[in-house]
Amino acid sequence: MASSSPKPDIPENDRRIAYSSGGVIYRIGAGGVEVAMIATNASQRWGLPKGHVRRGETAEDAAVREIAEETGLNGAVDHHLATIDYWFRAGSTRVHKYVDFFLVRYLSGGIVPQQAEVDDARWVPLDEAVQLASFEREREILQQVRKLLAGDKTPT
């Protein structure tokens, strides 16, 4: 995926870098592959669970922790899917954010949305999730997962 470069007109002290991690937690049932999606922004935005990587924490551990915090689901990382980056503004500061996404196999737990940050969380059939995702880069990641899991029909 294409990476954006720093904007030359932004003074160095008005920029910062942020690191987050998240994942596509999946399970395979009788109806096929399902992934957990979260809704934010008054349930107007659907996406993948993700959040800040804490000091001393690996990206993989952060992904598993954030998924558990935001959805109530526990999983294990299968492998790294992609690193995306984008710019956004936080007050007068431009932030260059990097997000690592992992494929995470569902192990246990029931969906319980994190009340402080998440409006809704649910299992969604993978094909529907591709359409539901609000951000193009997350749709691309979900399409990648669809290709990776196309041959795996074993229920979890």
N, C-alpha and C positions, 0 to 999 in steps of 0.2 A: 504494500500500500504506500502511496506517495507520502513523503514527509514534507512538511512545510518548513521554511527557513525563517530565522529571526527577521523581523521587520527592521530595516536600517534606520527608520525615523524614530524608533523607540529608544530613549536613553537606557543604558545598561542598568541603572539603578531603578528603573521603572518596570523591570522584567524580573520574573522568577520562574523556576522550574518546579514542577510538582510530579510526583510519581504515585500512581494508583495501580490496583490489581483487581481482577475480577474473573468471572468465568461463566461458562455454559455448563451448568449442572444438568445432567440428563439421566433419564431412566427409560427402559424399554419394556413396554407392557403389551397387552393383547392388541391394542390399536396402533402400535408402532412407537417411534421415538417421541418422547415428550421432554421439554426443557422448562426450567423455571424462569419466569419473567417477572419483573417488578414494575409497578406504576409509580410515577412521581409527578410533581407539578399538578396537583389536584386530579390525578389519574388521567392526565392528558398526554403524558409521555410514558411509553413502554420501552423497557430496555433490560439489559443484563445486570445482575448484581455486581457491584464494584465499589472500591473505596481506597482510602489512603494506605500506603504501606508504612507501617510504624518503624521507628528506628530499631535496627537489629533484627528485623523480620525479613524473611525471604519473600519474593513476589508470590511464590507458590503458597506459602503459609498465609499471606495476606488474602489471597483469593479464596482459600478455604474458609478463613475467618469471616470475611465480608459476606460470603454466601450464607454462612450460618447466621450471622447477625441480621441480615436483611430478609432472609426467607425462613429461617428455622431448620434448614436442611443441612445434613452433614454429608461430606463427600471426600473423595480422594482424587488427586490430580492424576490424569492419564498422561497429558503432555501439553506443551506450550502451543497455542494456536497462532497468536499474532501480537505484535506491539503496534498500537496506534498512537498518533500524537495529534494534538490540536491546540489552538490558542483560544483563550477567553480572557475577559476582563474581570478583575476583582477590585472594585473601586477604581483607582487611577493606575493600578498595576496590571500589566499584561502578563498572563500566566501561560507558559508553554507546558502543557500536561502530556505525560507519557502514561499509557495504560497497557499493561500486559494482560492478555486474556488466555485462560487455560481451559482445556476440556476437563471437566470434573465429573467423575462417575458417582452417582447417587448411592449412599450407603444406608442412611436412616433419617428419621425425623418426619414431621408433618409440617406443611406450610403454615407459618405464623409470621405475617408481615411485621417488620420493625416499625412500631408506631411513630417514633421520632422522625424517621426519614422516608418511609415507604407508605404509600396510600393503599396499595394492593400487591399481592404476590400470588401467583398461581402456576400450576402445570399447564403447559400449552403444547399441543401437537407441533412438532418441529416445522412442518410446512406452514402452519398458521403463524408461528413465531416469526418466520422470515418476513411475513407481511405485516405483522403487528409492530415490529421494532421501529421506533421513531427515528433512529439514526442510521444513515447509509452504511457506515463502517461496521456497525453491529449486525446489520442485515447481511453484509458480506461474510462476517465471521460465522453467522448461522448457516449460510449457504455452504461454507467450508465444512462445517460440522455435518451437514446433510450428506455431503460427498464422503466424508470419512466414515460415517456410520451406516452407509447405504447397505452394506453386506451383513451387518450385525443384527440378527433378529432374536437373539437369546433374551428372554425376559429377565429383568433385574429385580 
